[in-house]
């Protein structure tokens, strides 16, 4: 019944009002928000890096480095235990690390029992507060059975894993301290998987500096310089003197390329309590001042007192940054480091010293950086595209439904506000694909209203009064809308779970948009229609300015299957053949490599236009870098260019080296964005993308099987696979770059195609119950014709939104929206000419739903009763 109690009406309006209030802060600047009353919400949507600029890095803690460091410590522990004078030394020929273990060769096999007893502490469980095994501890070392005086101690996988987890946790804290020191706003540093850390620095416009600060291990030590021979003689000889090593120097003013130092670390970086950038009062040159803790201060006083006249080296990551002469005893617990610093490099060194050392080396396996100017352009393009899409959809709904169109538009506006409010509350990050999700939601949000309105019109044509038509229309459309939107929601959930970065932002906005669309359709729209009926008391439905499908249209779609099936078969074979012959133009997401976007700079300060990019000159510069296949092309405007470099053979670190060479060669251009994906991540992304498509199809097939019959499930999957294969064939034919955004587009096409197919299937199921003696072909034709108006209107509104996004949404989203447009067209075709006719091949009969055994929907019984 079309009745709303005051409490229910108040609840609906309060929910909409709350959504609007939560979204309002996004309309104001931070300064304006501060001036508003304290009771007003002030939380805004966080902008992604692609909208405000910034750096996204994925770093990997090298497991091999953890193993190497642990083996080195194990060798040292064994040597110390074997030489223990309190228990009496045990003779051995050698202690050698190999593989994941250490071998000890004893002088006498008879000493094996004593050695095993002495080294038994190595195999005891190690309790770690961060251990997943809690108080049980982790056995880090296992001993193999001795053989002929040879003992073997191997690192366990559990022990290595625990060390890796601990190293990742420690690295997160060190990186956080370093990034915080750089003054970035709300950086994100979080664990990713077992051995990865994600670092996001919004608004930071110097990715190379950030990588240098993050990537430096920063193991600091104070060593005595060995004067027994020069570093050159030590390098030219068979080996340096025992207990020494040669390290390079980074101070050009010293006149030395290398320096010979003692291995022993007298003072380590762990003993520092502070380090600051400053200036030398005599020379006004940048320096770094540091201060030790009390224990280290006393040790450094004794060390400097006993080595007056000697040089000591300050070594950072096996490089001497300074090697001064000790003139007097240094007992104040503080000192300074001078060298070839500028203000920034001195500050960065102080940051590294304060933050502490990383427990292991890290490798940059993925990088995505967006310049601030590109972010501003993306926001402007997204806002303009959304505005155009909103205008087109609003005008179309007014023309198609009149007064009911006004109600649908008000519900759409409320829907957008609620989406923005929810994004603000949950702290979601709005990305450029997220804006695309909102624009797509605007096109699809009207689908629920269209389903309701078309059902109301159908009931009115059947002779119902307007009140009865509206009441039945809402009730009958409920099950269809739920089925159609749940399938799209499944695709969105899988996209969020298996996606990353901006793609997750798209999935979040799409999922929220689906939920809010259903809410506004069954609460706000119904409330407004009810109030309109009570106020105007019309005797007929409002007229429309356009009619896309006339009432009573009867197209013999089953006859067309004689054409559609062969046509689709040819297109499918052609798509698969094109894929096999040409393959896809995989982007760096799936095959690794580097992508950089630049824009030319103005010739003069007063110039209002930018010169076009000189592609020949850029290609000439980059060809000298020996980076393999380098592609240079314009990107959007003539002054913008895109450089794509193939994956380098040297692994993840080689990608960073290639990037540094290109940045140096292109320093006269304005940097816009860069993406670097190493071979480690690219393989993972390709696997995750394929898995996302397969899992979504399987999950949706299971849902439809439970909701309908097995014939419907197979038919829906067959029609959806038809759309996916044709879309992939389009990518292969036109050699459109296939990236993570393409996977998102395909999954959204899956959701939309199933949405459309389920609407048709829902009507088929209803008619199967209603017309038990009607031939299946006639019944299928009737069902498609019943829903044809809705199919056309929904497809058109979605296309209006997508076309505006394609034209005005910016170059970055163009391939994404082009795939979506093609998918909408193909999905509409398949839902009419493939999904329904294929049920004949599966021997679907009109009495298939007599028992209703598989109708598990809570709306199924009610619908069955109504149609009887």
N, C-alpha and C positions, 0 to 999 in steps of 0.2 A: 504494500500500500504506500501511496505517496503521502506519508505523514512523518513529520519531524517534531519531536517534543522540543520544548524550549531548551532543555539541558543538552540534547543532541545537537541542536542548531548552534548553541553557544560553544560547544566543544569543537565543532567543525570550524567555525569562524575564529575561535581562539587559536587553533592549530595553524590556520593560515596566517593570522596576525603575528603569531610567534615566528613563523618562517620568514615573514617580511621584516620583522624587527631584527632577527639574527643576520639577515642579508644586508640591512642598511649600512652597517659600518664599512662595507666595501665601497660605498659611494663617497666616502670622505677620506681626506688625507689624515695622517697621524696627528698633525697639529690641530685639525678641526675636531678630531675625536677627543683630544684632551680637553677641549672646551665644552664638550657635551656633559650632561649630568652623569653622575657615577652609576645610577641605576640602569642606564642604557647599556646594552651589549656593545662591546668594543673589539671583539675578536674578529680579525679579518682572515680571508683565505690567503694561505701562503702561496706565493708565486713560485713556480718551478724555475730551474736554472735557465730553461729555454725561453722564459718570459722576462726575467730580470737580469739575466747574465750570471755567470759564475762558472765554477769548475766542479766537475764530477769525476772522481778518481776511484778506481777499484785496485787495491794493492793486494799482493799475495805474499804471505810469509813463507819463505822458502823452507820446505821440510828438509831438504838436503843440508841446508846450513845448520838447522837444529841438530841433525844427526852428526854432522862433522864437529860441531862444537861439543856435543855430548861425548863423542869418541875421544876428543882431545882431553876433556876433563877425566874420562875414564882411564886413559893411559897415564895421566899424571897421578891419579889416585892409586893405581896399581903400583907404579914405580915408587911412590912414597911409602906404601905399605910394605913392599918388598925390601926397602932400605931402612925400615924402622929399627933403630939401634936399641931401643928399649927391649924389644923382643929378639934382637939378633937378626942381622940381615940374611936374606936368602939369595943365593946366587942364581943368576939367569943370563942367558945369552942374548935375549932381545925381547922387547915388548913392541908389537906392531899392530896397528889398526888396519883392518881389511874388511870390506863389505860393511856390515852393520855390527861388527864386533871387534874384539881385541884378542890377539893371541900372545900368550906368555910361554916362552921356551926356557925351561929350567936347566941349570947346569947338571943337576942330578935328579933322575926320576924318583929317587928315594925321598926327595923333599916335597913331592906332590901333596901328600896329606897335610903337611904343615902349611904349605902355601894355600891350600884350599881352605883350611881353618882360618888362616889369617885374612883371606880375602872374602870370607863369608858375609861380612857386613855389606858388601856390594850387592848381594842378592836379596837383602831384606826389603820388605815393602816400604815405600816412601810415602808418608802421609802428607797430603797437600790439601790445603783448605779449599782449593778450587776443584779438587778431584771429583769426578762424577761417581767414584766409588766410595766417597765419604770417608768415614773413619777406617775402612778396611785398607786404605792406601793402595799404591800401585807398585807392582814389581817391575822395576826398570831394567834390571840386568838378570840374565839367566846364564847359568854355567853349564857347559856341555861336559860329557864324560871325558876325563883326562885320558891321554894316549901318549905313551912313551915320553913322559916328562913335558908334554905340551898341554897347557890349559887354555880353554877358549871361553870367553865371556861375551855374550851377544845382547844387544839392546832389544827389548821386547817391543812389539807393536803398540801395546797399551802404554808403555812408558813413553814412547816417542809421541803418541797421540796426546798424552797428558802434557808433555813438554810443549807441544805445538799449541794446545789450547791455552796454556799459561802464557806462551809467547804472544798469542793473538790478544789476550786480555791486557797484557802489559803494553803491547804496541798501541792499543786503542787509547790507553791513558797517556802515553808519551805523545802520540800524535795529537790528541785533544789539547794537551798543554801547549804544544807548538803552534797549532792553528789558532788557539785563543790569543796567543801572544801577537799574532799578526793583525789583530783588530777586526776580523771578519764578523759579520752579523749573523748570529744563530747558525753556526756551522753544524753539520750533521756528521757524526763519526759513529759507525755502528758495525757490528760483526755481520759478515755475509758468509754463510756456510761454515766450513771447518777451518779453513786457512786464509780467509779473505777479510778485508776491512774496506768498507765504503766510506769515502770522505767527500763531503759536499760543502763547498764554500760559496754561498750566494753572494753575488755582487763583487767577488774578487776577480780582478781583470788581468792577473799576471800568473798564468798557469805554470810557467817555467820556474818562477820563484817559489810557488807553492810546492811543486814537485821536489825542488832542491831542498827546501826546509823539511819536508816530510821524509824524503828518501834518504837523507844522510843518516847513517847509523849512529854517528856521534859518540863513538867510544873514545873517551878522552883519557890520556895518560901522560905522566911526567917521567921522562927517562933521562939518564945520563948519556951525554955524547961520548962515544969511545974514540980516544985519540991515538990508539995504538997503530992505526993506519988510516989512510984516507978512504972515503967511500968508493972512489974509483978503483983503488987497489983491491978493496974487498970484493968488488964486483968482477974484476978481471981475474982474480985468483980462483982456486978450486972451490972455496967456500969461505964465508966470513968467519972471523974468530968465534970460538964456542961462546954461546951466551949473548951473541950480538945479532943484529939484523940491519939491513940497509933499507931505508925508507926515502921516498921522494920528498922534496920540500916544495911548498907552495908560496914561499916568500922570495920573489925575484931579486929583492934588494940584498939578500944574503950572498948572492953570487954562486950558490951551490945548487946543483940539480938534485943531489942526493946527500944524505947524511947517515953516518954509521952510529947506531945507538945500542945501548945495552937493552936486552929483552925485558929485564926486570922493570915492573911498573912500581915506582916509589909512591906516587900519589895517583889515585884514579878519579875520574869524573864523578863517581858516587860520593866523594867527600866534599863536593861543592855545595854551598848553601845559597849562593847568589852569583849572578854574572850580569853585568850591565854594559851597554855601549856608552862610551864617553869620548873625550878628546884630550890629547896630550897637552899639558899647559905650556910646554916649551915650543912644540912644533905645530900645535893645533891640528894634528892629524888624528883621525879616528882610531880609537883603541877599544879593547875590551878589558874591563876590570872584573876581578873575581875575588871571592872570599871563601875560605875553607871552614869546616866545622872545627871544634876545639881539638879533637884528636888529630886530625890531619894538620892543623896549624902547628902543633908541637912536633909532629913528624917532619913537616917541611922545614921547621926551624933547625932540627938536628941535621936533616939532609943538606940544607944550604950551608950550615956552619962547617960541615965536614968536607965540602966540595967548593970552597972559595977558589976562584980562578978557573974552575971548570965550566963547561957549557952544559946546559940541560935543555932537552927538546920537549916542546909541548906538542904531542902527537894526537891528531884527530883522524880516526879511521885510517891508520897506517900511513898518514902523511904529516910531515912536520910543518906546522904552521908558524912556528917561531922557535929559534934556538939561541937564546941570549947567554951571555957569560954571567956567572954568579959573582958579583963584586963584593957583596957583604952578606952576612947572615940575614935571612928574611924570616922574621919572627912575629910579624904582625898579623899573620893569618890571611893576608890579602896580597894581591899582585896585579899585574896588568900584562896583556898580550898586545904587542904592536906588530905591524906588518903592512902589507900592501892592501889596506882596507879602504873602502869608502864608507859613508855613513850607513848605507843599507846592508852591506856585507858584514860590517861590524855588529850591527843590530841582529842580523840573522844568526851569527855565531853565538852571540849572547843568548838568543832564544834557544839554540840547540843545547848550550851548556846548562841553562836553567831547567829545561824540560827533561834532560837526562837522555841516556842512550837507548836505542832500540835493542831488544834482545837478540834480534837476528836481522839479516839483510832482507829488504823487501823489493818486490818487482812490480812495476806498474803494468797491469794486464789490460786495463781499459781506461780510456780517458774521453770525456765529452765536455768541451768548453764552449760557452757561448758568450760573445762580447756583449757589452751593455747596449750598444746601439742596435744590434740585431734583436735583442730582447724587446726593446722599445718598439721597433718596427713590427715584431710579431704580435705584440699586444694590440697595436693600432689596427693591424690587418685582421686579427681575430675579432675585435670589437666591431669593426665595420662589417665584416662578413656576417656576424651574428645579427646585427641590426637589419641588414638587407634581408636575411633569411626570415626574421621575425615579421617584417613588413609584408613579404610575399605570402607567408603562411596566413597571416591575419586577413589580408585582402581576399585570398582565395576562400577561406572559411566563411567570410561574410557573403561572398558571391554564391557559395554553394548551399548555405543553410540559413541565411538571413538572421533573424533574431537568435535562433539557436547557435548560429556562428558567433554572435557576440558573446554568448555564454561560454562557448568553447574557447574563445580567445581570452576571456577573463580567467578561465581555468588554466590556460596555458601560461599566462603571465604569473599567476600564483604558483604554478608548477616551477617556473624558472627561479622565482624568489626562494621557494622552499629548498630547491637544489643548492642554491648559493648559501642559504642559511645552514643547511646540514654540512656542507663542505667546510664552512667556517667553524662549526661546533666540533666536528671530529678532528679538526686540524689537518685536513687533507691538503695536498699540494696540487694547485691547479697548473697543469702543463698545457702546451700547445695542442697536443692530442686531446687533452681534457676539454679545451674549448671546442674542439671538433665533436667530442662526445655530447656537449651541451647543445650544439647546433643540430646534431643528429637527433637528439632527444626532442628538440622543438618540432622536427619533422614527424617523428614517430609518436609524440605525445598526443597528437590529435587523433591517432588511430583508435584509441578507446572511445573517444567521443563519436568518431565516425561509425564505429560498430554499433554504438547505442542508437545514434540518430537514424542509421539505415534500418535498424530493426524496428524502431518506432514507426518509420514510414511504411515498412512492410505490414506491420500490424494495423496501421490506419487504413491501408489499401484493402486489408482483409475484412473491413467493416467494423472495426473496433471504434469506440469513442476515443477522443483524444486522451482522456484521463487513463482509460484502460490501455491504450497503445503505449503511452509513456511508461506506465507501471510494468507492463509485460516486457517492453523493450529493454528496460534496465535489468530486469531479472533474467531474461533470456540471454542477454549479452555477457552476463557476469562470468559464466563458465568459459565461454570462448575467450574473453579477455585474459582470464587467468592462465589458461592453457597457452595462449599465444605469447604472453609475456614471460612465463616461467621458462620457456625454451630459450629466449634471448637472455634471461637472467643466468641460466646455466652457463652459456657461452661467456658472459661477462665474468662470472666467478672463476672459471678456468683460466681466462685471460689474466685475471689479477693474480691468481696463484702461481702461474707459470711464467708470467711476464716480469718485466723489470722497468724501473725508471718511469719515463713518460708514458709507456704503454699501460702501466698500472694506473696512472692518472686517468687515462681514457676509460679503463675498465670501471674505475670507481664512479666517475660521473655518469657513465652509461647505466650502471646498476642502480645508482640512486635515482636517476631519471626514470627508470622503469617503475621503481617502487612508488615514487611520488606521482607518476602519471596514473597509475591504478588508483591511488588514494584520491586524487582530485576528481577522477572520473566518477567514482562511486560515492563520493561525499559532497564535494563542492559543486560539481556539475549537477548532481541530482537535487541538491538543495536549491540552486539557482533556478533550475527548471520548475521545481515545485512552487517556488515563490512567484515565478512568472505566470504559472497556470492560475494560481490563486488571485493574482493581481489583475491579469488581463481577461481571464476566463475565455480563452479563444475556442472557437468551434472547429478550427482546422489548424494544421501545421503551417508555419511561415513558408512563404514561397521562396524560390531561389532564382538568381539571375542566370545561372548556368546549370545545365544538366548534362553530365558526361555519359551516363547510361540511362536510357529511358526506362520507365517502369514497364514491366511486361516483356522485356527483351528475352528472346529465346534463341540463343545461338547453339547450334549443334556441335559442341566442342568434341564429343566422342568421335564424330566423323573426321575431325581435323587431326586425330591421332595418327591417321594414315600418312599424314605429312609431317607432323611434329616428331614422331618417333624416328623415322629415317633421317630427318634433318638433324635432330640431336645426336643420333649415332654418328653421322658424318662429322659434326662439329667436335664430338668427343674424341673420335679417332684422330682428327686433324690436330686437336689440342695436344693429345698425347704424343703424336708424331713430332710436332713442333718442339715440345719439351725435350724429347729424346735427341732430336737433331741439333737444335739451337741451345738447349738448356736455358736456365734462367740467368739473368744478369744479376748475380748475387752481389749485394752490397757488402760493405766491410763488416756488418754485423755477423755475417755467416762465413766469410772467407778471410777475415782479418785484413789489416792494412790501415791506411791513414787517409782521412778526408779533411780538407781544410778549405774554408770559404774566406775569400778576401774581397775587398772593394778598393778601387783606386782612390787616391787622395787628390784633393783639389790642387790645381797648378799654382794658384795664388791664394792668399788669405781671403780676398774679397770675391773669389769665384763662386758663383751660385750653382754651377753645374759641374759634374765630375766627368773627366775624360773617359772614353771607353777603354776597356782593358785591352792591352796588347798581348794577345794570346801567343803570337810567334815569339815575342821577347821572353815571355814567361817559360814557354817550352824550351827555349834555348838555355835559359839559366838552369832549369831543373835537369836538363839532359846531362849537364856536367857533373851532377852529383852521384851518378851511377847507382840509382835506386831501383833499377828495373823498369817495369811498365809504369809510366806516369801519364795520366790523362788530365788534360786541361780543357775546360769548356766554360762558356758563359753560364750564368745561373740567374735566371729572372731578367735583370736589367743588364744593358751592355757594359756598365761599369763594374758589375759583379762577376766574379769568376770562381770556379770550383776546381780544386786540385785533388785528384785521387791517386794514391800510390799503392801499388800492390804489396801484399804481405811480404815481409823480409824473411830471409832464410835463417837469420840468427836468433829467432825467437822473440819473446816479449821485449827484451832490452833493445834489440835491433830496431824495433818499431819506434822506440823513443829516440834513438840516434837519428833515424831518418827524419823524424819530425823536427828535431833541432836543426838539421841541415836546411830543411825547407824554410823554417822560420827565419833563419839567418839570411837566406837568399832572397826572401820576400819582405825585407824590413822596410821597404819604401811603399808598401801597401798597407791599408787598414785591415787589421785582423778582425774577422767576424765570428767564426766558430771553428772548432776542430774536433774531430772524433778519431780516436786511436783505439783499435781493437786488436789485441794480440791473438795468436793462434790458440791459446788456452781458452779464452772466453768465447771466441768465434765458434769453436766446436760445441761448446755448451749451449750457446744460443740457438744453433741449428737444431740440436737435439731437442731442446725445450720447445721450439716453435712447432716442429713436427708432432711432438707429443701432445701439445695443446690442441691441435686440430683433431687428432685421433681420439683423444679423451673426451673432447666436447661432443663429437659425433656419437660416441658410445653412450655417454651419459644421457644425451637427448633421446637416443633411440630407446633406452631403457624406460625413460619417463613416458614417452608416447606409447610404448608397448603396454605399460601399466594403465595408462589413462584410456587407451582405445583398444585396438586389437593388433595382433602381430602383423597383419597385412598393412595397417596404417604405419607401423613403425618402420617396416622395410621400405614402404613407399616414400615416407618422409626422408629417410636416409638416402635412398636412391636419388630423389630429386635434389637433395642438398649436395651430394657428391657430384651430381651433374653440374651444379652451379660452381662448386669449388674447382672442378677440373677445367671448366670453360674459363674461369677467372685466371687460373694458372697458365692456361694456354694463351690468354691475352698478354700476360706478362712476358711469356717466352716469345710470342710473335713480335711485339713492339719493343722488346728488350728494355722494358721499364725496370728500373732498379728494384730488386726484391730485398727488402730489409725487414726489421722488426715491425715497422709500421704496416708493411704488407701483410704480415701474419695477423695483426690486429684487424686490418680491413677484411681479411678472409673470415676470421671468426665472427666479425660483426655481420658479414654477409650470411654466414651460417645461421646466426640468430634471426636475422630479418627474413631469410628465405623460409625458415621453419615457422616463424610468426605467421607469414602469409599462408603457408601450407596448412597449418593447424586450424586457421579460420575456416578454410574450405573443408577440411576433414571434420571439423565440429558440426558443420551444417550437414555433411554427408551422414554422419552418425545420427543426427536428429531425424533426418528424413528416412533413414533405415528403420527407425522405430515407428515412424509415422505412417509410412507407405510400404507395408510389408509385401504387397503383391505387385508393386511396380517393378518393371525390368531394371536391372542394375544400370544399364547404359542411360536409360531415361532418367533414372534417379540421380546419376552423377551429373548429367547435363543440367537438371533442375538445380542441384546444389551449387554448381559453379555460377549459374545465372543469378541465383539468389544473393550471392556474395560478390558479384562482379562490380557493382557500384562501389562497395567498400574497398575492394582491391585497387580499383583505378584511382580513387580519391586518395587513399593512403600512400600509394606509390608516387602520385603526383606531388603531394605535400612534402614527402621525404626528398624527392628529387629537387624540389624548389630550394630546400635548405642546403642540399649538397652542392647544387650548381653554384649557389652564391658563395659557398665555401671554396669551391674550385676556382672561381674567377677572382675573388677578392681576399681569400684566406692566406695568400702568400705562397711562395715557391716551395717552402719546406713541406707543406701539406698537399701539394698538388697531386703527386702520384697516389697518395693515400685516398684522396677524395675521388680521383678518377676511377680507381679500382672499386670504390663504394658505389659510384654511379652505375658502372657496368654491372656490378653485382645486384643492385636493385632491379635493373631492367631484366637481367637473366632470372632473378628470383621470382619476379612477377610472372614471367613466361612459364617457368617450370611449375609453379603452383597451379596454373591453369591447364597447361598442355602436357605435363608429365606426371605430377603427383597424383592427380585424380584418375586419369585414364589408366595408369599403371596398376590400379586396384583391380581392374578387369583381369589382368594377367595373373593376379594372385587369387583368383576365384572367389572374390568377395561376394557374398550373397545377401539379399535383402533381409533374410532371417538371421543374420550373423549375430545380432545383438539381442536375440529373444530372451536369453537367460541373463544377460547383463553381467556375466561372470567377471569380466575384466574391468567393469566400470567402477573404479575405486574412488572416483571424485565425489566429494561431498555434495556436489550439485547434480550428480547424475540421476539419482532417484527422483529429485524434485522436477528435473527437466522431463524425465520419462513420464511422470504423472501428468505434467502440464500438456504434453503433446497428445496424450490419450484423451 
